[in-house]
Structure formats: structure tokens, C-alpha cells
Amino acid sequence: MQRYWLLNDLYVNANYRGKGYSKELIERAKELCRASNACGILLETGKGNDVGNQLYPACGFELYDSVNFYEWSNS
């Protein structure tokens, strides 16, 4: 089994958006991922998240469509 990092949430305060902080945070996460000898970083984002769906490919992430995402809800 390969070790991956999971980027669960990326949030930048509204007062600091549009200044490149998201890209800096992602680049730092990539550095830490490399340092831990992990294979890469996985993340998910909603189809309607226009900012994220532009940001992640711009940071080198590729759409990974060879798996299915399943959810079970306890409600």
C-alpha cells in the first residue's frame, strides 16, 4: 500500500484571498509530502467549486477519474 497525503480542507480568510496564499500553502504541503517520502497528495472538491477546480490543476494536480467515490451516511 502506498502512502499518500490527504488534503482535507484548504481555507484562506476572505481578507487574504487573491494574493497567492492558496498556492503557497499547496506548495508547502508538497514539500512536506516529499520530505515524508509519500507518493503524492489526494484531495476532493465539489464540481461547483470553480476556484478550487481552477486552482488545483494550476498547482499540478490531475483529475483522477479511475476510482469511484462512495459515501455512507448515518442519518
C-alpha positions, 0 to 999 in steps of 0.5 A: 500500500502506498502512502499518500497525503490527504488534503482535507480542507484548504481555507484562506480568510476572505481578507487574504484571498487573491494574493497567492496564499492558496498556492503557497500553502499547496506548495508547502504541503508538497514539500512536506509530502516529499520530505515524508517520502509519500507518493503524492497528495489526494484531495476532493472538491465539489464540481461547483467549486470553480476556484478550487477546480481552477486552482488545483490543476494550476498547482499540478494536480490531475483529475483522477477519474479511475476510482469511484467515490462512495459515501455512507451516511448515518442519518 
